[in-house]
Amino acid sequence: MNTNNKTKSLGDRDIELLVGRLLRTGVITASCIVLLGGIWFLIQHGSAPIPSYHHFAGEDANYTTFGGIISSTFQFNAKGIIQFGVMVLIATPVLRIALSLFGFGLEKDWLYVVITTIVLGVMLFSTIGGLKV
């Protein structure tokens, strides 16, 4: 047994645990952000009359673009905070795929690196392709 080897490589189990923690942390963080935004929304608008839903009125650009969401979040706007939580929730599986790609690269499993790169590319294209800038 060689005890001089001080470097410790990440194994399959380590990557699995890291991916699991990432998913748990992402979902819990997103849930907490949405909960705080919801509470803040109720504090601000809880006593307002119920709006009429006979005519659909979409949200303005502050809540449908990346820059608008970030800007309204920093302004402590309740809807912006909720939308930011949804963005964190959407980013969680994308980060999971990126972390898996890193793990497969460390393991030198090139077939899975190619497959995961394709999956990551499709997810990023579909996410960013529908993004209003």
C-alpha positions as CSV (number, residue, x, y, z in Angstrom):
1,M,0.0,0.0,0.0
2,N,1.5,3.3,-1.1
3,T,0.9,5.9,1.6
4,N,3.0,8.6,-0.2
5,N,0.2,9.4,-2.6
6,K,-1.3,12.6,-1.0
7,T,-3.6,13.4,-3.8
8,K,-7.1,12.2,-3.5
9,S,-9.2,12.0,-6.7
10,L,-12.9,12.3,-6.8
11,G,-14.7,9.0,-7.2
12,D,-18.2,8.2,-8.6
13,R,-19.7,8.3,-5.1
14,D,-18.2,11.7,-4.4
15,I,-19.6,13.1,-7.6
16,E,-23.0,11.6,-6.8
17,L,-23.0,13.1,-3.4
18,L,-22.0,16.5,-4.8
19,V,-24.7,16.4,-7.4
20,G,-27.3,15.4,-4.8
21,R,-26.2,18.3,-2.5
22,L,-26.4,20.7,-5.5
23,L,-29.9,19.7,-6.3
24,R,-31.0,19.8,-2.7
25,T,-29.4,23.2,-2.2
26,G,-30.8,24.6,-5.4
27,V,-34.4,23.6,-4.7
28,I,-34.3,24.7,-1.1
29,T,-32.7,28.0,-2.0
30,A,-35.2,28.6,-4.7
31,S,-38.1,27.7,-2.4
32,C,-36.9,30.0,0.3
33,I,-36.5,32.9,-2.2
34,V,-40.0,32.4,-3.6
35,L,-41.4,32.0,0.0
36,L,-39.8,35.3,1.0
37,G,-41.0,37.0,-2.1
38,G,-44.5,35.7,-1.5
39,I,-44.6,36.9,2.1
40,W,-43.3,40.3,0.9
41,F,-46.0,40.4,-1.8
42,L,-48.7,39.6,0.8
43,I,-47.4,42.3,3.1
44,Q,-47.5,44.9,0.2
45,H,-50.6,43.8,-1.6
46,G,-52.5,41.5,0.8
47,S,-55.4,43.9,1.4
48,A,-55.8,44.9,-2.3
49,P,-59.0,44.0,-4.0
50,I,-59.0,40.9,-6.2
51,P,-58.2,41.8,-9.8
52,S,-60.6,41.2,-12.6
53,Y,-59.3,38.2,-14.7
54,H,-61.8,38.8,-17.6
55,H,-59.0,40.4,-19.6
56,F,-55.5,38.9,-19.7
57,A,-52.7,41.4,-18.9
58,G,-49.2,40.0,-19.2
59,E,-46.3,41.1,-17.1
60,D,-44.1,43.9,-18.2
61,A,-40.4,43.5,-19.1
62,N,-39.3,43.9,-15.5
63,Y,-40.5,40.4,-14.8
64,T,-39.8,38.6,-18.1
65,T,-36.2,39.6,-18.9
66,F,-33.0,38.6,-17.0
67,G,-32.0,42.2,-16.5
68,G,-35.4,43.2,-15.4
69,I,-35.7,40.4,-12.9
70,I,-32.3,41.1,-11.4
71,S,-33.0,44.9,-11.2
72,S,-36.4,44.4,-9.6
73,T,-34.9,41.9,-7.1
74,F,-32.3,44.5,-6.0
75,Q,-35.1,47.0,-5.6
76,F,-36.9,44.6,-3.3
77,N,-39.9,44.3,-5.6
78,A,-41.9,41.3,-4.5
79,K,-42.7,40.0,-8.0
80,G,-39.1,40.4,-8.9
81,I,-38.0,38.3,-5.9
82,I,-40.4,35.6,-6.8
83,Q,-39.2,35.6,-10.4
84,F,-35.6,35.4,-9.2
85,G,-36.5,32.3,-7.1
86,V,-38.0,30.7,-10.3
87,M,-34.8,31.6,-12.2
88,V,-32.7,29.9,-9.4
89,L,-35.0,26.8,-9.7
90,I,-34.5,26.7,-13.5
91,A,-30.7,27.1,-13.2
92,T,-30.5,24.1,-10.7
93,P,-30.8,21.3,-13.3
94,V,-28.5,23.1,-15.7
95,L,-25.8,23.3,-13.0
96,R,-26.4,19.7,-12.3
97,I,-25.7,18.8,-15.9
98,A,-22.6,21.0,-15.9
99,L,-21.3,19.3,-12.7
100,S,-22.0,15.9,-14.2
101,L,-20.0,16.9,-17.3
102,F,-17.1,17.9,-15.0
103,G,-17.3,14.6,-13.2
104,F,-17.3,12.6,-16.4
105,G,-14.3,14.6,-17.6
106,L,-12.4,13.7,-14.4
107,E,-13.3,10.0,-14.9
108,K,-12.2,10.3,-18.5
109,D,-15.5,8.7,-19.6
110,W,-15.5,10.4,-23.1
111,L,-18.7,8.9,-24.3
112,Y,-20.6,10.4,-21.4
113,V,-18.7,13.7,-21.8
114,V,-20.0,13.9,-25.4
115,I,-23.6,12.9,-24.5
116,T,-23.7,15.3,-21.5
117,T,-22.2,18.1,-23.6
118,I,-25.0,17.6,-26.1
119,V,-27.6,17.6,-23.4
120,L,-26.1,20.7,-21.8
121,G,-26.0,22.5,-25.2
122,V,-29.7,21.6,-25.9
123,M,-30.8,22.9,-22.4
124,L,-28.8,26.1,-22.7
125,F,-30.0,26.7,-26.2
126,S,-33.7,26.2,-25.2
127,T,-33.3,28.3,-22.1
128,I,-31.3,31.2,-23.6
129,G,-33.1,30.9,-26.9
130,G,-36.4,31.9,-25.3
131,L,-34.8,34.6,-23.2
132,K,-35.8,38.1,-23.8
133,V,-32.8,40.3,-23.5
